[in-house]
Amino acid sequence: MSDLDFVSGSKPIRLERGEGASLYTADGTAYLDAGASYACTPLGHSHPAVVEAVQEQVGDLTFVDSSYPVAARENAYAALVAAAPDGLESAWFCNSGTEANEAALKFARSATGESKIVAATRSFHGRTMGSLAATWKDKYKKPYEPLAGDVEFVPYGDVEELAAAVDDETAAVILEPIQGEGGINVPATGYLETARELTADAGAALVLDEVQTGMGRTGEMWACQHAGVTPDVLTTAKGLGNGLPVGAVAVQDWIADGAASHNATFSGGPVVAAAVHATVSTLVEEEWPAHAADLGDFLVTELEAALGDAVREVRGRGLLVGIELKRGANRVARDLAMNQQVLALPAGRTVLRLLPPLVIDEADAAQLVDALTATIASETDAQS
Ligand SMILES: *Cc1c(COP(=O)(O)O)cnc(C)c1O
């Protein structure tokens, strides 16, 4: 079995049930889910509030299109706009992260009348043609070209290169506040603030892709809130429905006013809307973002103490943590799963990514640290 096979869908672990931060196979073996299946379950697996809301809604009214007013959609909308950074007063629902970014780029183009998109090296914004055009990795793009062009890439975190790229013809700058797939890259203080100023001066839209960083993961509801930056467009998906397929785009008024025709058949369907309402209101009311901040600090401190020189760096914010290894991350992820019953994700070749459900407790975090320590120590032994 190659490393690639393992991470691309043939994991030899047949899961049957989930609860909190744990996943179980049919024989009852528990796995600690330190990846939340790509950050999709911030409240943990099969959270009762979400399960109940979805079960009720699917029985009452599974679907009507978005031209009919229904309570589930109105509640989801109200919860999302209330939880969004101040200044983002309108939102539109879609079904995934790539669709959210696709819409964001379309809205920016129609509101500005310009076409150029500025994106960052090592970005990931999704795999449909438009979002893919703003995604960095050639492996994802090359076989599908030509894409929806006019994208200029600048080195992530470099304010001077960003300043040089943003001009009067720029429709949007699209950035992840912390890069996820690209390796948990945290930009220096001031980067997002500068991006905010540059786009405002140029009349361009600042699009922040919070598909991975949002929903409380970094210790604030949205990662941009650490910098006090409000984008013109914020995109979210992954954890928005705690595992149901839903995304959203929250926008400032000038973007909403300038948006041309755009929609999707399943936009804000009642069942996913019920999941969004339950997820967002539970996260906010039970203050899970603050818990993520505390647990993230605990986890990083413990990891640094336990791993020391066995790794190059532990970085991140809240419960979005990257460990820069001295060797391949796929292999470490596989050994963690097979020998320690801990599920983690690679983010690039040498970074192991931890994005557990926000509901993990200190015992879970300690288990995670022990599992990583055992795995990385044994790998180091095997190497020498
Ligand atoms: C996963 C991800 C996407 C794409 O989301 P999909 O739901 O897979 O389309 C976009 N942006 C970021 C930052 C992501 O992590």
The ligand as an SDF file (V2000), in Angstrom:
LIG
                    3D

 15 15  0  0  0  0  0  0  0  0999 V2000
  -11.6370   22.6660    1.6440 C   0  0  0  0  0  0  0  0  0  0  0  0
  -11.4340   24.0650    1.2460 C   0  0  0  0  0  0  0  0  0  0  0  0
  -12.1050   24.6120    0.1280 C   0  0  0  0  0  0  0  0  0  0  0  0
  -12.9780   23.7920   -0.7660 C   0  0  0  0  0  0  0  0  0  0  0  0
  -14.1210   23.3200   -0.1120 O   0  0  0  0  0  0  0  0  0  0  0  0
  -14.9690   22.1360   -0.7730 P   0  0  0  0  0  0  0  0  0  0  0  0
  -16.1840   22.0500    0.1060 O   0  0  0  0  0  0  0  0  0  0  0  0
  -14.1260   20.9160   -0.7590 O   0  0  0  0  0  0  0  0  0  0  0  0
  -15.3000   22.5670   -2.1540 O   0  0  0  0  0  0  0  0  0  0  0  0
  -11.9000   25.9410   -0.1540 C   0  0  0  0  0  0  0  0  0  0  0  0
  -11.0960   26.7100    0.6070 N   0  0  0  0  0  0  0  0  0  0  0  0
  -10.4570   26.2300    1.6830 C   0  0  0  0  0  0  0  0  0  0  0  0
   -9.6030   27.1320    2.4920 C   0  0  0  0  0  0  0  0  0  0  0  0
  -10.5880   24.8900    2.0320 C   0  0  0  0  0  0  0  0  0  0  0  0
   -9.9330   24.3970    3.0930 O   0  0  0  0  0  0  0  0  0  0  0  0
  1  2  1  0
  2  3  1  0
  2 14  2  0
  3  4  1  0
  3 10  2  0
  4  5  1  0
  5  6  1  0
  6  7  2  0
  6  8  1  0
  6  9  1  0
 10 11  1  0
 11 12  2  0
 12 13  1  0
 12 14  1  0
 14 15  1  0
M  END
$$$$
